[in-house]
Amino acid sequence: INHLESEEPETRKGDYGVLGHNTMTDNYVTFEVKTATEDQGGGFQFNGMKIDAEYDYLFCLGISPNDEYFLVIHKDDLFNPVWMKENIGRKLGSLYKKKDDGTDTYKLSMGKHNLRPISELSEYLYELI
């Protein structure tokens, strides 16, 4: 995709203490990237979203045996239960508590009908950034 950095983005280890983003576009839009494989029921569970991490958008990539799907949600919307319920049909669930300070880490479970086909990704990102 032409709008993303042409050089390899700086990556980070996804442990509890890291609060940065996974990748950044040329115009400094940051993304937290989460992947999930399709479960036996046809759903996806994206894990490890943190409210105190520094990113603009959550990028979910769902991988099934024959297709790939994606979803992009602005961080402000992601942690707004009313917006999530009205626009995604789901809200975040609590996954686990951070060891010392009690900060929640969240999960997002959804079916294919909540995601876009990967064929729409390039056009979607072009409009977004």
C-alpha positions in Angstrom: 0.0 0.0 0.0 1.6 3.2 -1.1 0.5 5.2 1.9 2.3 3.1 4.4 6.0 3.5 5.2 8.2 2.0 2.5 10.8 1.1 5.0 10.3 -1.7 7.5 8.3 -0.3 10.4 9.9 -0.4 13.9 8.3 -3.3 15.7 8.0 -4.1 19.4 7.6 -7.1 21.7 4.0 -7.4 22.8 4.5 -7.9 26.5 2.7 -6.3 29.4 5.0 -3.4 30.0 5.1 -2.1 26.4 2.6 0.6 25.6 3.6 1.8 22.1 2.1 1.1 18.7 3.0 -1.6 16.2 3.3 0.5 13.1 3.0 4.1 11.8 2.1 5.6 8.4 4.0 8.4 6.7 1.7 10.9 8.2 2.2 9.6 11.7 -1.1 7.7 12.1 -0.3 4.8 14.5 -1.9 1.3 14.6 -2.0 -1.4 17.2 -2.2 -4.6 15.2 -4.0 -7.7 16.5 -4.4 -11.0 14.7 -6.7 -14.0 15.3 -7.4 -17.2 13.5 -10.9 -18.4 13.0 -12.2 -20.7 15.7 -14.4 -23.8 15.2 -17.5 -21.7 15.6 -16.5 -19.3 12.8 -15.5 -16.4 15.2 -12.3 -14.5 16.0 -11.0 -13.4 19.3 -8.5 -10.5 19.3 -6.6 -10.2 22.6 -4.5 -7.7 24.5 -6.0 -4.3 23.9 -4.9 -1.7 26.5 -6.4 1.6 27.1 -3.1 3.1 28.3 -1.2 2.1 25.2 -0.2 4.8 22.6 -1.9 4.3 19.3 -4.6 5.9 17.1 -6.3 2.9 15.6 -6.8 -0.8 16.4 -6.2 -2.9 13.3 -7.7 -6.4 13.6 -6.7 -9.1 11.0 -8.8 -12.2 11.1 -7.4 -15.2 9.2 -9.7 -18.1 8.2 -8.7 -21.2 6.1 -9.8 -19.6 2.8 -10.1 -15.9 3.5 -8.8 -13.0 5.4 -10.8 -10.2 7.1 -10.0 -6.9 8.8 -11.5 -4.2 11.0 -10.1 -0.8 11.9 -11.5 1.0 15.0 -10.3 4.4 16.4 -9.0 4.0 19.9 -11.5 6.5 21.3 -14.3 4.4 19.8 -12.8 1.1 20.9 -13.1 2.1 24.6 -16.6 3.6 24.2 -19.1 0.8 25.0 -22.0 2.7 23.6 -20.3 3.4 20.2 -19.0 -0.2 20.1 -22.5 -1.7 20.7 -24.2 0.6 18.2 -21.5 0.4 15.4 -19.9 -3.0 15.8 -22.6 -4.9 17.7 -20.1 -5.9 20.3 -18.3 -4.3 23.2 -14.9 -5.2 24.7 -14.6 -7.9 27.3 -12.1 -8.0 30.1 -9.4 -10.5 29.4 -7.2 -10.2 32.5 -5.8 -7.7 35.0 -2.2 -6.3 34.8 -0.1 -7.7 37.6 0.7 -4.7 39.8 -1.5 -1.7 38.9 -4.8 -3.5 38.1 -5.0 -2.1 34.5 -7.4 -4.2 32.4 -6.4 -5.8 29.2 -9.3 -6.4 26.9 -10.4 -8.8 24.2 -12.8 -8.4 21.3 -14.7 -11.4 20.0 -16.7 -11.3 16.8 -17.8 -13.2 13.8 -17.0 -12.7 10.1 -20.1 -10.5 9.6 -18.5 -7.9 11.8 -15.3 -7.7 9.7 -14.6 -6.5 6.1 -13.1 -8.7 3.4 -9.3 -8.2 2.9 -10.0 -7.1 -0.7 -11.4 -3.8 0.7 -8.3 -3.1 2.8 -6.3 -0.9 0.3 -9.3 1.4 -0.5 -10.3 1.6 3.2 -6.8 2.6 4.3 -6.5 5.1 1.4 -9.6 6.9 2.6 -8.6 6.7 6.3 -5.1 8.1 6.0 
